[in-house]
Amino acid sequence: HALCGMGILMLLILLLAYKSIYFDDPDSWNLMMDCIAGFGLGGSSVALFGRVGGGIYTKAADVGADLVGKVVHGLEEDDPRNPATIADNVGDNVGDVAGMGADL
C-alpha cells in the first residue's frame, strides 16, 4: 500500500507543479484531469504489455525445459537430475513477480 500511496503523492505533486508553471487559467484543472486520464491509460497499456511479455519468456523457458527433460531424457517434469528444472522454476518465479509488478 505504501508504494501506491507514494505514487499517488508524486502524481499530486506533479499536478500542482505543472498547474503553477504552465496553467494560469482557473478552468485549466479540467485540462489537467484529461492529461491524467491519458497518463493512466498509458500506464495500463504498459502494465498489460509487461504482463504479457513476461509470460511469453516464462512459457518459452517452461516448454523448453519440459521438452528436453521429458522427450530427450525421459525424466519427470520436476526431476532434480534435469538441469533445466532450475531454469524452469526460476522462470516461473520471475514471471509471477513480473506479472504482479505489472499489475501493481
Secondary structure, 3 states (H helix, E strand, C coil): CHHHHHHHHHHHHHHHHHHHHHCCCCCHHHHHHHHHHHHHHHHHHHHHHHHHHHHHHHHHHHHHHHHHHHHHCCCCCCCCCCCHHHHHHHHHHHHHHHHHHHHC
